[in-house]
């Protein structure tokens, strides 16, 4: 049996955080939550809401359905400019 939608979303968020270098604290600020609330969502203690999905998709500049499709799809559709190394490269900073 495949992953549940909830688990797929948690994995997508974790993968996007890794790809962009975002912290739970950064996501909390975007979502209007505390870092603890984001941690509880990521651990599965609390569910992500549809509002959270919409806000995260907009923040990562991907479609909500791509975010829900799993970590591979979410990272494939993440714009190159949002990736961790892209911001340093744009500024001419060595990695």
Secondary structure in CASP SS format (residue, H / E / C, confidence):
PFRMAT SS
TARGET T0000
AUTHOR 0000-0000-0000
METHOD secondary structure of the structure
MODEL  1
X C 1.00
X C 1.00
X C 1.00
X C 1.00
X H 1.00
X H 1.00
X H 1.00
X H 1.00
X H 1.00
X H 1.00
X H 1.00
X H 1.00
X H 1.00
X H 1.00
X H 1.00
X H 1.00
X H 1.00
X H 1.00
X H 1.00
X H 1.00
X C 1.00
X C 1.00
X C 1.00
X H 1.00
X H 1.00
X H 1.00
X H 1.00
X H 1.00
X H 1.00
X H 1.00
X H 1.00
X C 1.00
X C 1.00
X C 1.00
X H 1.00
X H 1.00
X H 1.00
X H 1.00
X H 1.00
X H 1.00
X H 1.00
X H 1.00
X H 1.00
X C 1.00
X C 1.00
X C 1.00
X C 1.00
X C 1.00
X C 1.00
X H 1.00
X H 1.00
X H 1.00
X H 1.00
X H 1.00
X H 1.00
X H 1.00
X H 1.00
X H 1.00
X H 1.00
X H 1.00
X C 1.00
X C 1.00
X C 1.00
X H 1.00
X H 1.00
X H 1.00
X H 1.00
X H 1.00
X C 1.00
X C 1.00
X H 1.00
X H 1.00
X H 1.00
X H 1.00
X H 1.00
X H 1.00
X H 1.00
X C 1.00
X C 1.00
X H 1.00
X H 1.00
X H 1.00
X C 1.00
X H 1.00
X H 1.00
X H 1.00
X H 1.00
X H 1.00
X H 1.00
X H 1.00
X C 1.00
X C 1.00
X C 1.00
X C 1.00
X C 1.00
END
